[in-house]
Amino acid sequence: GAVAAAREVERALAVRDEARGLLAALRPAEAAVPEPGAGREHVREAHAALRALAPRIADPELRAELLAACDLLTAPQTGGGPALAPRELDVLTWVATGATNAAVADRLGLRPETVKGYLSAAMRKLGAHTRGEAVTAARRAGVLP
């Protein structure tokens, strides 16, 4: 009843506030770059956090808007890139930040074996033999910032 509705509203507001905070962190005017390369890593971490947040948003329009913001952080597609599934991209996004399979699983609410499966599929599509090669290939293809 009313208690369940109040909890749902509270959860939605918390997700909204987290999304707004992450989007605000992406604004270049507000971001100070302490050393060369640090800004790019900040963008990559924000991209990973936004992609992890998107599935938790119940409102389809807000979720689509958030994923569109994620797309702004990647290079324009040239049409030659691999077609990664959304979860493959989610996993690869966190792997790119240096996260282990266990950490990715925890962050995305998956089992480590599931993460390994998504990562293997992404590596196969990218023609990569290692995690590092997969991240490099995804960045060159413009699917990761």
Summary of the structure (lengths in Angstrom):
residues: 145
radius of gyration: 16.2
end to end distance: 43.6
largest distance: 53.1
contacts: 391
relative contact order: 0.12
helix: 72%
strand: 0%
